[in-house]
């Protein structure tokens, strides 16, 4: 359900063509976001929702600590 319009759209997630196109779309959006963040000199940390967030955050803050010493 679209949060703004309330429109519902049903998709067949078993359709290989759809899943391929959607995967490509998501990767393209991620890459655009990363490119824009880098252009603004923003630091990014990637956290996988299916894994612990502790290790990526510790690495991120250690990297920042080294950079700003």
PDB file of N, CA, C and O in Angstrom:
ATOM      1  N   UNK A   1       0.847  -1.183   0.000  1.00  0.00           N
ATOM      2  CA  UNK A   1       0.000   0.000   0.000  1.00  0.00           C
ATOM      3  C   UNK A   1       0.884   1.235   0.000  1.00  0.00           C
ATOM      4  O   UNK A   1       1.777   1.372   0.836  1.00  0.00           O
ATOM      5  N   UNK A   2       0.631   2.120  -0.932  1.00  0.00           N
ATOM      6  CA  UNK A   2       1.377   3.366  -1.027  1.00  0.00           C
ATOM      7  C   UNK A   2       0.971   4.275   0.126  1.00  0.00           C
ATOM      8  O   UNK A   2      -0.216   4.522   0.339  1.00  0.00           O
ATOM      9  N   UNK A   3       1.959   4.773   0.870  1.00  0.00           N
ATOM     10  CA  UNK A   3       1.685   5.587   2.045  1.00  0.00           C
ATOM     11  C   UNK A   3       1.004   6.905   1.699  1.00  0.00           C
ATOM     12  O   UNK A   3       0.237   7.433   2.504  1.00  0.00           O
ATOM     13  N   UNK A   4       1.271   7.436   0.528  1.00  0.00           N
ATOM     14  CA  UNK A   4       0.708   8.739   0.157  1.00  0.00           C
ATOM     15  C   UNK A   4      -0.647   8.625  -0.533  1.00  0.00           C
ATOM     16  O   UNK A   4      -1.552   9.418  -0.274  1.00  0.00           O
ATOM     17  N   UNK A   5      -0.780   7.648  -1.401  1.00  0.00           N
ATOM     18  CA  UNK A   5      -2.019   7.553  -2.185  1.00  0.00           C
ATOM     19  C   UNK A   5      -2.963   6.470  -1.678  1.00  0.00           C
ATOM     20  O   UNK A   5      -4.151   6.486  -2.001  1.00  0.00           O
ATOM     21  N   UNK A   6      -2.450   5.531  -0.890  1.00  0.00           N
ATOM     22  CA  UNK A   6      -3.264   4.421  -0.418  1.00  0.00           C
ATOM     23  C   UNK A   6      -3.458   3.338  -1.467  1.00  0.00           C
ATOM     24  O   UNK A   6      -4.148   2.347  -1.226  1.00  0.00           O
ATOM     25  N   UNK A   7      -2.848   3.529  -2.630  1.00  0.00           N
ATOM     26  CA  UNK A   7      -2.989   2.570  -3.725  1.00  0.00           C
ATOM     27  C   UNK A   7      -2.293   1.259  -3.367  1.00  0.00           C
ATOM     28  O   UNK A   7      -1.194   1.246  -2.814  1.00  0.00           O
ATOM     29  N   UNK A   8      -2.968   0.156  -3.701  1.00  0.00           N
ATOM     30  CA  UNK A   8      -2.377  -1.166  -3.515  1.00  0.00           C
ATOM     31  C   UNK A   8      -1.965  -1.719  -4.866  1.00  0.00           C
ATOM     32  O   UNK A   8      -2.683  -1.582  -5.857  1.00  0.00           O
ATOM     33  N   UNK A   9      -0.800  -2.345  -4.891  1.00  0.00           N
ATOM     34  CA  UNK A   9      -0.310  -2.970  -6.113  1.00  0.00           C
ATOM     35  C   UNK A   9       0.116  -4.387  -5.761  1.00  0.00           C
ATOM     36  O   UNK A   9       0.879  -4.597  -4.818  1.00  0.00           O
ATOM     37  N   UNK A  10      -0.368  -5.335  -6.506  1.00  0.00           N
ATOM     38  CA  UNK A  10       0.008  -6.728  -6.296  1.00  0.00           C
ATOM     39  C   UNK A  10       1.041  -7.112  -7.346  1.00  0.00           C
ATOM     40  O   UNK A  10       0.908  -6.773  -8.521  1.00  0.00           O
ATOM     41  N   UNK A  11       2.074  -7.826  -6.904  1.00  0.00           N
ATOM     42  CA  UNK A  11       3.097  -8.304  -7.830  1.00  0.00           C
ATOM     43  C   UNK A  11       3.322  -9.790  -7.600  1.00  0.00           C
ATOM     44  O   UNK A  11       3.173 -10.291  -6.486  1.00  0.00           O
ATOM     45  N   UNK A  12       3.676 -10.473  -8.653  1.00  0.00           N
ATOM     46  CA  UNK A  12       3.990 -11.889  -8.568  1.00  0.00           C
ATOM     47  C   UNK A  12       5.483 -12.016  -8.299  1.00  0.00           C
ATOM     48  O   UNK A  12       6.294 -11.891  -9.216  1.00  0.00           O
ATOM     49  N   UNK A  13       5.848 -12.263  -7.046  1.00  0.00           N
ATOM     50  CA  UNK A  13       7.262 -12.345  -6.679  1.00  0.00           C
ATOM     51  C   UNK A  13       7.919 -13.629  -7.177  1.00  0.00           C
ATOM     52  O   UNK A  13       9.131 -13.795  -7.046  1.00  0.00           O
ATOM     53  N   UNK A  14       7.138 -14.524  -7.740  1.00  0.00           N
ATOM     54  CA  UNK A  14       7.715 -15.730  -8.341  1.00  0.00           C
ATOM     55  C   UNK A  14       8.118 -15.497  -9.794  1.00  0.00           C
ATOM     56  O   UNK A  14       8.783 -16.335 -10.403  1.00  0.00           O
ATOM     57  N   UNK A  15       7.718 -14.366 -10.340  1.00  0.00           N
ATOM     58  CA  UNK A  15       8.053 -14.008 -11.716  1.00  0.00           C
ATOM     59  C   UNK A  15       9.524 -13.599 -11.774  1.00  0.00           C
ATOM     60  O   UNK A  15       9.911 -12.567 -11.226  1.00  0.00           O
ATOM     61  N   UNK A  16      10.329 -14.403 -12.431  1.00  0.00           N
ATOM     62  CA  UNK A  16      11.781 -14.144 -12.480  1.00  0.00           C
ATOM     63  C   UNK A  16      12.116 -12.816 -13.154  1.00  0.00           C
ATOM     64  O   UNK A  16      13.058 -12.135 -12.748  1.00  0.00           O
ATOM     65  N   UNK A  17      11.365 -12.453 -14.161  1.00  0.00           N
ATOM     66  CA  UNK A  17      11.615 -11.181 -14.844  1.00  0.00           C
ATOM     67  C   UNK A  17      11.377 -10.019 -13.878  1.00  0.00           C
ATOM     68  O   UNK A  17      12.169  -9.078 -13.823  1.00  0.00           O
ATOM     69  N   UNK A  18      10.285 -10.090 -13.120  1.00  0.00           N
ATOM     70  CA  UNK A  18       9.996  -9.035 -12.149  1.00  0.00           C
ATOM     71  C   UNK A  18      11.090  -8.951 -11.092  1.00  0.00           C
ATOM     72  O   UNK A  18      11.580  -7.861 -10.797  1.00  0.00           O
ATOM     73  N   UNK A  19      11.478 -10.087 -10.519  1.00  0.00           N
ATOM     74  CA  UNK A  19      12.483 -10.057  -9.451  1.00  0.00           C
ATOM     75  C   UNK A  19      13.824  -9.554  -9.973  1.00  0.00           C
ATOM     76  O   UNK A  19      14.542  -8.858  -9.256  1.00  0.00           O
ATOM     77  N   UNK A  20      14.168  -9.896 -11.208  1.00  0.00           N
ATOM     78  CA  UNK A  20      15.417  -9.404 -11.794  1.00  0.00           C
ATOM     79  C   UNK A  20      15.363  -7.890 -11.972  1.00  0.00           C
ATOM     80  O   UNK A  20      16.296  -7.183 -11.592  1.00  0.00           O
ATOM     81  N   UNK A  21      14.278  -7.399 -12.546  1.00  0.00           N
ATOM     82  CA  UNK A  21      14.135  -5.957 -12.762  1.00  0.00           C
ATOM     83  C   UNK A  21      14.108  -5.200 -11.436  1.00  0.00           C
ATOM     84  O   UNK A  21      14.707  -4.131 -11.317  1.00  0.00           O
ATOM     85  N   UNK A  22      13.421  -5.747 -10.450  1.00  0.00           N
ATOM     86  CA  UNK A  22      13.342  -5.077  -9.155  1.00  0.00           C
ATOM     87  C   UNK A  22      14.709  -5.059  -8.479  1.00  0.00           C
ATOM     88  O   UNK A  22      15.093  -4.050  -7.888  1.00  0.00           O
ATOM     89  N   UNK A  23      15.445  -6.165  -8.561  1.00  0.00           N
ATOM     90  CA  UNK A  23      16.793  -6.212  -7.989  1.00  0.00           C
ATOM     91  C   UNK A  23      17.695  -5.172  -8.641  1.00  0.00           C
ATOM     92  O   UNK A  23      18.455  -4.488  -7.956  1.00  0.00           O
ATOM     93  N   UNK A  24      17.611  -5.054  -9.955  1.00  0.00           N
ATOM     94  CA  UNK A  24      18.407  -4.049 -10.669  1.00  0.00           C
ATOM     95  C   UNK A  24      18.026  -2.638 -10.230  1.00  0.00           C
ATOM     96  O   UNK A  24      18.893  -1.778 -10.073  1.00  0.00           O
ATOM     97  N   UNK A  25      16.740  -2.403 -10.034  1.00  0.00           N
ATOM     98  CA  UNK A  25      16.254  -1.098  -9.589  1.00  0.00           C
ATOM     99  C   UNK A  25      16.800  -0.761  -8.200  1.00  0.00           C
ATOM    100  O   UNK A  25      17.251   0.359  -7.961  1.00  0.00           O
ATOM    101  N   UNK A  26      16.758  -1.727  -7.294  1.00  0.00           N
ATOM    102  CA  UNK A  26      17.245  -1.499  -5.928  1.00  0.00           C
ATOM    103  C   UNK A  26      18.742  -1.210  -5.938  1.00  0.00           C
ATOM    104  O   UNK A  26      19.197  -0.294  -5.254  1.00  0.00           O
ATOM    105  N   UNK A  27      19.506  -1.971  -6.697  1.00  0.00           N
ATOM    106  CA  UNK A  27      20.953  -1.755  -6.783  1.00  0.00           C
ATOM    107  C   UNK A  27      21.249  -0.376  -7.364  1.00  0.00           C
ATOM    108  O   UNK A  27      22.141   0.323  -6.885  1.00  0.00           O
ATOM    109  N   UNK A  28      20.506   0.012  -8.391  1.00  0.00           N
ATOM    110  CA  UNK A  28      20.692   1.332  -9.005  1.00  0.00           C
ATOM    111  C   UNK A  28      20.413   2.451  -7.990  1.00  0.00           C
ATOM    112  O   UNK A  28      21.156   3.429  -7.919  1.00  0.00           O
ATOM    113  N   UNK A  29      19.349   2.300  -7.214  1.00  0.00           N
ATOM    114  CA  UNK A  29      19.027   3.314  -6.185  1.00  0.00           C
ATOM    115  C   UNK A  29      20.105   3.378  -5.115  1.00  0.00           C
ATOM    116  O   UNK A  29      20.497   4.463  -4.685  1.00  0.00           O
ATOM    117  N   UNK A  30      20.590   2.204  -4.682  1.00  0.00           N
ATOM    118  CA  UNK A  30      21.663   2.171  -3.682  1.00  0.00           C
ATOM    119  C   UNK A  30      22.901   2.879  -4.203  1.00  0.00           C
ATOM    120  O   UNK A  30      23.490   3.704  -3.505  1.00  0.00           O
ATOM    121  N   UNK A  31      23.293   2.561  -5.420  1.00  0.00           N
ATOM    122  CA  UNK A  31      24.485   3.171  -6.003  1.00  0.00           C
ATOM    123  C   UNK A  31      24.336   4.683  -6.129  1.00  0.00           C
ATOM    124  O   UNK A  31      25.286   5.425  -5.880  1.00  0.00           O
ATOM    125  N   UNK A  32      23.147   5.141  -6.514  1.00  0.00           N
ATOM    126  CA  UNK A  32      22.896   6.579  -6.623  1.00  0.00           C
ATOM    127  C   UNK A  32      23.009   7.237  -5.244  1.00  0.00           C
ATOM    128  O   UNK A  32      23.602   8.307  -5.110  1.00  0.00           O
ATOM    129  N   UNK A  33      22.443   6.601  -4.231  1.00  0.00           N
ATOM    130  CA  UNK A  33      22.507   7.134  -2.869  1.00  0.00           C
ATOM    131  C   UNK A  33      23.953   7.231  -2.391  1.00  0.00           C
ATOM    132  O   UNK A  33      24.356   8.248  -1.827  1.00  0.00           O
ATOM    133  N   UNK A  34      24.730   6.174  -2.615  1.00  0.00           N
ATOM    134  CA  UNK A  34      26.135   6.159  -2.197  1.00  0.00           C
ATOM    135  C   UNK A  34      26.908   7.258  -2.916  1.00  0.00           C
ATOM    136  O   UNK A  34      27.704   7.966  -2.298  1.00  0.00           O
ATOM    137  N   UNK A  35      26.677   7.403  -4.218  1.00  0.00           N
ATOM    138  CA  UNK A  35      27.364   8.441  -4.997  1.00  0.00           C
ATOM    139  C   UNK A  35      27.032   9.833  -4.465  1.00  0.00           C
ATOM    140  O   UNK A  35      27.922  10.669  -4.316  1.00  0.00           O
ATOM    141  N   UNK A  36      25.760  10.083  -4.181  1.00  0.00           N
ATOM    142  CA  UNK A  36      25.350  11.388  -3.662  1.00  0.00           C
ATOM    143  C   UNK A  36      25.910  11.633  -2.263  1.00  0.00           C
ATOM    144  O   UNK A  36      26.316  12.752  -1.947  1.00  0.00           O
ATOM    145  N   UNK A  37      25.936  10.611  -1.433  1.00  0.00           N
ATOM    146  CA  UNK A  37      26.481  10.753  -0.077  1.00  0.00           C
ATOM    147  C   UNK A  37      27.969  11.072  -0.135  1.00  0.00           C
ATOM    148  O   UNK A  37      28.453  11.925   0.609  1.00  0.00           O
ATOM    149  N   UNK A  38      28.691  10.394  -1.013  1.00  0.00           N
ATOM    150  CA  UNK A  38      30.129  10.662  -1.157  1.00  0.00           C
ATOM    151  C   UNK A  38      30.371  12.076  -1.671  1.00  0.00           C
ATOM    152  O   UNK A  38      31.320  12.736  -1.248  1.00  0.00           O
ATOM    153  N   UNK A  39      29.518  12.546  -2.580  1.00  0.00           N
ATOM    154  CA  UNK A  39      29.660  13.903  -3.108  1.00  0.00           C
ATOM    155  C   UNK A  39      29.481  14.942  -2.008  1.00  0.00           C
ATOM    156  O   UNK A  39      30.012  16.049  -2.099  1.00  0.00           O
ATOM    157  N   UNK A  40      28.729  14.580  -0.968  1.00  0.00           N
ATOM    158  CA  UNK A  40      28.510  15.489   0.162  1.00  0.00           C
ATOM    159  C   UNK A  40      29.460  15.198   1.323  1.00  0.00           C
ATOM    160  O   UNK A  40      29.304  15.740   2.418  1.00  0.00           O
ATOM    161  N   UNK A  41      30.453  14.329   1.067  1.00  0.00           N
ATOM    162  CA  UNK A  41      31.430  13.932   2.091  1.00  0.00           C
ATOM    163  C   UNK A  41      30.783  13.336   3.336  1.00  0.00           C
ATOM    164  O   UNK A  41      31.225  13.590   4.457  1.00  0.00           O
ATOM    165  N   UNK A  42      29.737  12.545   3.134  1.00  0.00           N
ATOM    166  CA  UNK A  42      29.087  11.866   4.248  1.00  0.00           C
ATOM    167  C   UNK A  42      29.717  10.499   4.445  1.00  0.00           C
ATOM    168  O   UNK A  42      30.056   9.818   3.477  1.00  0.00           O
ATOM    169  N   UNK A  43      29.871  10.099   5.692  1.00  0.00           N
ATOM    170  CA  UNK A  43      30.352   8.761   6.002  1.00  0.00           C
ATOM    171  C   UNK A  43      29.152   7.818   6.053  1.00  0.00           C
ATOM    172  O   UNK A  43      28.106   8.158   6.607  1.00  0.00           O
ATOM    173  N   UNK A  44      29.313   6.644   5.477  1.00  0.00           N
ATOM    174  CA  UNK A  44      28.252   5.651   5.466  1.00  0.00           C
ATOM    175  C   UNK A  44      28.712   4.394   6.180  1.00  0.00           C
ATOM    176  O   UNK A  44      29.887   4.029   6.130  1.00  0.00           O
ATOM    177  N   UNK A  45      27.789   3.749   6.834  1.00  0.00           N
ATOM    178  CA  UNK A  45      28.063   2.443   7.421  1.00  0.00           C
ATOM    179  C   UNK A  45      26.943   1.514   6.959  1.00  0.00           C
ATOM    180  O   UNK A  45      25.760   1.835   7.076  1.00  0.00           O
ATOM    181  N   UNK A  46      27.342   0.355   6.431  1.00  0.00           N
ATOM    182  CA  UNK A  46      26.356  -0.596   5.933  1.00  0.00           C
ATOM    183  C   UNK A  46      26.054  -1.608   7.019  1.00  0.00           C
ATOM    184  O   UNK A  46      26.955  -2.257   7.550  1.00  0.00           O
ATOM    185  N   UNK A  47      24.776  -1.735   7.344  1.00  0.00           N
ATOM    186  CA  UNK A  47      24.341  -2.671   8.376  1.00  0.00           C
ATOM    187  C   UNK A  47      23.320  -3.609   7.755  1.00  0.00           C
ATOM    188  O   UNK A  47      22.323  -3.172   7.179  1.00  0.00           O
ATOM    189  N   UNK A  48      23.581  -4.899   7.880  1.00  0.00           N
ATOM    190  CA  UNK A  48      22.691  -5.931   7.361  1.00  0.00           C
ATOM    191  C   UNK A  48      21.654  -6.245   8.439  1.00  0.00           C
ATOM    192  O   UNK A  48      22.014  -6.608   9.560  1.00  0.00           O
ATOM    193  N   UNK A  49      20.380  -6.107   8.107  1.00  0.00           N
ATOM    194  CA  UNK A  49      19.308  -6.319   9.085  1.00  0.00           C
ATOM    195  C   UNK A  49      19.289  -7.746   9.627  1.00  0.00           C
ATOM    196  O   UNK A  49      18.738  -7.988  10.701  1.00  0.00           O
ATOM    197  N   UNK A  50      19.875  -8.682   8.909  1.00  0.00           N
ATOM    198  CA  UNK A  50      19.872 -10.072   9.340  1.00  0.00           C
ATOM    199  C   UNK A  50      21.070 -10.461  10.178  1.00  0.00           C
ATOM    200  O   UNK A  50      21.193 -11.615  10.590  1.00  0.00           O
ATOM    201  N   UNK A  51      21.957  -9.506  10.437  1.00  0.00           N
ATOM    202  CA  UNK A  51      23.174  -9.791  11.200  1.00  0.00           C
ATOM    203  C   UNK A  51      23.321  -8.786  12.329  1.00  0.00           C
ATOM    204  O   UNK A  51      22.568  -7.816  12.419  1.00  0.00           O
ATOM    205  N   UNK A  52      24.297  -9.032  13.184  1.00  0.00           N
ATOM    206  CA  UNK A  52      24.568  -8.112  14.286  1.00  0.00           C
ATOM    207  C   UNK A  52      25.087  -6.782  13.738  1.00  0.00           C
ATOM    208  O   UNK A  52      25.867  -6.752  12.786  1.00  0.00           O
ATOM    209  N   UNK A  53      24.649  -5.702  14.341  1.00  0.00           N
ATOM    210  CA  UNK A  53      25.088  -4.366  13.935  1.00  0.00           C
ATOM    211  C   UNK A  53      26.348  -3.927  14.667  1.00  0.00           C
ATOM    212  O   UNK A  53      26.934  -2.901  14.326  1.00  0.00           O
ATOM    213  N   UNK A  54      26.772  -4.694  15.673  1.00  0.00           N
ATOM    214  CA  UNK A  54      27.875  -4.275  16.535  1.00  0.00           C
ATOM    215  C   UNK A  54      29.180  -4.145  15.754  1.00  0.00           C
ATOM    216  O   UNK A  54      29.818  -3.093  15.800  1.00  0.00           O
ATOM    217  N   UNK A  55      29.583  -5.181  15.046  1.00  0.00           N
ATOM    218  CA  UNK A  55      30.872  -5.160  14.343  1.00  0.00           C
ATOM    219  C   UNK A  55      30.961  -4.035  13.304  1.00  0.00           C
ATOM    220  O   UNK A  55      31.959  -3.313  13.288  1.00  0.00           O
ATOM    221  N   UNK A  56      29.954  -3.860  12.437  1.00  0.00           N
ATOM    222  CA  UNK A  56      30.058  -2.747  11.478  1.00  0.00           C
ATOM    223  C   UNK A  56      30.151  -1.382  12.158  1.00  0.00           C
ATOM    224  O   UNK A  56      30.876  -0.508  11.684  1.00  0.00           O
ATOM    225  N   UNK A  57      29.432  -1.191  13.253  1.00  0.00           N
ATOM    226  CA  UNK A  57      29.494   0.099  13.945  1.00  0.00           C
ATOM    227  C   UNK A  57      30.840   0.311  14.625  1.00  0.00           C
ATOM    228  O   UNK A  57      31.380   1.417  14.600  1.00  0.00           O
ATOM    229  N   UNK A  58      31.387  -0.740  15.231  1.00  0.00           N
ATOM    230  CA  UNK A  58      32.704  -0.621  15.872  1.00  0.00           C
ATOM    231  C   UNK A  58      33.750  -0.264  14.822  1.00  0.00           C
ATOM    232  O   UNK A  58      34.564   0.632  15.043  1.00  0.00           O
ATOM    233  N   UNK A  59      33.739  -0.952  13.684  1.00  0.00           N
ATOM    234  CA  UNK A  59      34.687  -0.642  12.606  1.00  0.00           C
ATOM    235  C   UNK A  59      34.518   0.795  12.125  1.00  0.00           C
ATOM    236  O   UNK A  59      35.501   1.502  11.899  1.00  0.00           O
ATOM    237  N   UNK A  60      33.281   1.217  11.973  1.00  0.00           N
ATOM    238  CA  UNK A  60      32.983   2.568  11.500  1.00  0.00           C
ATOM    239  C   UNK A  60      33.553   3.619  12.450  1.00  0.00           C
ATOM    240  O   UNK A  60      34.213   4.562  12.012  1.00  0.00           O
ATOM    241  N   UNK A  61      33.302   3.460  13.744  1.00  0.00           N
ATOM    242  CA  UNK A  61      33.771   4.469  14.695  1.00  0.00           C
ATOM    243  C   UNK A  61      35.285   4.420  14.888  1.00  0.00           C
ATOM    244  O   UNK A  61      35.899   5.451  15.164  1.00  0.00           O
ATOM    245  N   UNK A  62      35.895   3.248  14.749  1.00  0.00           N
ATOM    246  CA  UNK A  62      37.363   3.177  14.792  1.00  0.00           C
ATOM    247  C   UNK A  62      37.958   3.902  13.588  1.00  0.00           C
ATOM    248  O   UNK A  62      38.956   4.611  13.720  1.00  0.00           O
ATOM    249  N   UNK A  63      37.355   3.727  12.425  1.00  0.00           N
ATOM    250  CA  UNK A  63      37.821   4.414  11.220  1.00  0.00           C
ATOM    251  C   UNK A  63      37.721   5.926  11.405  1.00  0.00           C
ATOM    252  O   UNK A  63      38.644   6.663  11.057  1.00  0.00           O
ATOM    253  N   UNK A  64      36.610   6.377  11.947  1.00  0.00           N
ATOM    254  CA  UNK A  64      36.431   7.818  12.171  1.00  0.00           C
ATOM    255  C   UNK A  64      37.418   8.338  13.213  1.00  0.00           C
ATOM    256  O   UNK A  64      37.934   9.449  13.092  1.00  0.00           O
ATOM    257  N   UNK A  65      37.672   7.532  14.225  1.00  0.00           N
ATOM    258  CA  UNK A  65      38.626   7.937  15.266  1.00  0.00           C
ATOM    259  C   UNK A  65      40.015   8.134  14.660  1.00  0.00           C
ATOM    260  O   UNK A  65      40.687   9.124  14.950  1.00  0.00           O
ATOM    261  N   UNK A  66      40.445   7.189  13.817  1.00  0.00           N
ATOM    262  CA  UNK A  66      41.755   7.308  13.167  1.00  0.00           C
ATOM    263  C   UNK A  66      41.799   8.533  12.259  1.00  0.00           C
ATOM    264  O   UNK A  66      42.807   9.238  12.204  1.00  0.00           O
ATOM    265  N   UNK A  67      40.719   8.778  11.561  1.00  0.00           N
ATOM    266  CA  UNK A  67      40.682   9.889  10.618  1.00  0.00           C
ATOM    267  C   UNK A  67      40.758  11.247  11.320  1.00  0.00           C
ATOM    268  O   UNK A  67      41.379  12.173  10.799  1.00  0.00           O
ATOM    269  N   UNK A  68      40.148  11.373  12.464  1.00  0.00           N
ATOM    270  CA  UNK A  68      40.052  12.678  13.118  1.00  0.00           C
ATOM    271  C   UNK A  68      41.075  12.893  14.225  1.00  0.00           C
ATOM    272  O   UNK A  68      40.940  13.825  15.018  1.00  0.00           O
ATOM    273  N   UNK A  69      42.089  12.049  14.288  1.00  0.00           N
ATOM    274  CA  UNK A  69      43.155  12.248  15.286  1.00  0.00           C
ATOM    275  C   UNK A  69      44.075  13.335  14.852  1.00  0.00           C
ATOM    276  O   UNK A  69      45.034  13.650  15.556  1.00  0.00           O
TER     277      UNK A  69
END
